[in-house]
Amino acid sequence: YHSQMNSNSGPIPLNTGPVLIFGASGLLGSRVFSSFSSTFETYGTFFKSSITPTTEMLELDATDEFQVRQLVINLKPSRIINCLGLTNVEDCEKRPEASWKLNAEIPIFLSRLSMEVSADFVQISTDHFHSELKMPRSESTFMTGINHYGFTKLSADKTILQENPAALILRTNFFGYSSKVDKSILNFAINAFNLDQQINGFEDVI
């Protein structure tokens, strides 16, 4: 983060409020929460998880816009980081309405809320995009989603940046070990290795 210069008043001070992380119980969100909470006042949300609610970890149905708005207004965060989403690619194909709600509607709503409370907004996106360039691409390259998951994420990216140019969109691919055995490709790989099973890999990933 950096302060912007104003010719009349000098540097604009950084917002020093807490960090609010949506989807803080997931594979990525739990690690983001752990990283920020070691340095900043940090709050996280979860839904239908085995996590026990605390003063910092809050159970929240993110599809309830009233609940979400009240939380954001009450906490007045300086940064909102969205790690929430429906990331199971096959599930997104089977449940397109849920995919659109979690991967597009909610992130766009969170971006708008962040502007209302003058908070920095970070949206975790994906690399499930296709372009004619068969090489690493810049942010300005025209792309389309390679599946419904990619389509919903890209739709959210475009709307967020149109409305909130200061937002940070992080298009990334990540993996790690998860305590939820069916939620991680690394769990799948480790289990296959332990069972001496063959794993078919990818040919179209850079």
Residue pairs with C-beta under 8 A, 6 or more apart in sequence:
1 14
1 120
3 11
3 12
3 13
3 14
4 11
4 12
5 11
5 12
6 12
14 78
15 78
15 79
15 118
15 119
15 120
16 78
17 41
17 75
17 76
17 77
17 78
17 79
17 119
18 40
18 41
18 42
18 43
18 75
18 76
18 77
18 78
19 36
19 40
19 41
19 42
19 43
19 77
19 78
19 79
19 80
19 81
20 42
20 43
20 44
20 45
20 71
20 72
20 75
20 77
20 79
20 80
20 81
20 119
21 29
21 32
21 33
21 36
21 42
21 43
21 44
21 45
21 80
21 81
21 83
22 29
22 44
22 45
22 60
22 62
22 80
22 81
22 82
22 83
22 84
22 106
22 110
23 29
23 45
23 46
23 62
23 82
23 83
23 84
23 85
24 30
24 32
24 33
24 44
24 45
24 46
24 57
24 83
25 44
25 46
25 47
25 49
25 51
25 57
26 83
26 84
26 87
26 183
27 174
27 175
27 176
27 178
27 180
27 183
27 184
28 83
28 124
28 174
29 44
29 83
29 84
31 176
32 81
32 83
33 42
33 44
33 57
36 42
36 81
37 44
37 56
42 56
43 56
43 57
43 58
43 75
43 77
44 56
44 57
44 58
45 57
45 58
45 59
45 60
45 62
45 71
45 84
46 57
46 58
46 59
46 60
47 59
47 60
47 61
47 62
51 57
53 59
58 71
60 67
60 68
60 71
61 67
62 68
62 84
62 102
62 106
63 101
63 102
63 106
65 109
68 106
68 109
68 110
68 113
69 113
72 80
72 113
72 114
72 116
72 117
72 119
73 117
76 117
76 119
77 117
77 119
78 119
78 120
79 119
79 120
79 121
79 122
80 110
80 113
80 114
80 119
80 120
80 121
80 122
81 121
81 122
81 124
82 106
82 107
82 110
82 121
82 122
82 123
82 124
83 124
84 102
84 106
84 107
85 102
85 103
85 107
85 124
85 153
86 92
86 95
86 98
86 99
86 102
86 103
86 149
87 149
89 128
89 147
89 149
91 98
91 99
92 98
92 99
92 103
92 147
92 148
92 149
92 152
93 147
93 148
93 149
96 148
99 148
99 149
99 152
100 152
100 155
103 149
103 152
103 153
103 156
104 152
104 153
104 155
104 156
104 159
107 123
107 156
107 160
108 156
108 159
108 160
108 163
110 121
110 123
111 121
111 123
111 159
111 160
111 163
111 164
111 167
112 163
112 164
113 119
114 120
114 121
114 164
114 167
115 121
115 163
115 164
120 166
120 167
120 168
121 160
121 164
121 166
121 167
121 168
122 167
122 168
122 170
123 156
123 157
123 160
123 167
123 168
123 169
123 170
124 170
124 172
125 153
125 154
125 156
125 157
125 169
125 170
125 171
125 172
126 149
126 150
126 153
126 171
126 172
126 173
127 171
127 172
127 173
128 145
128 146
128 147
128 149
128 150
128 153
129 143
129 144
129 145
129 146
129 150
129 154
129 171
130 143
130 144
130 145
130 146
130 150
131 137
131 141
131 142
131 143
131 144
133 141
135 206
136 206
137 143
139 171
143 154
144 150
144 151
144 154
145 151
145 152
145 153
145 154
145 155
157 169
157 171
160 167
160 169
161 167
161 169
175 184
175 185
175 186
176 184
176 186
177 184
177 186
177 187
177 190
178 184
178 186
178 187
181 187
181 191
189 199
192 198
192 199
193 199
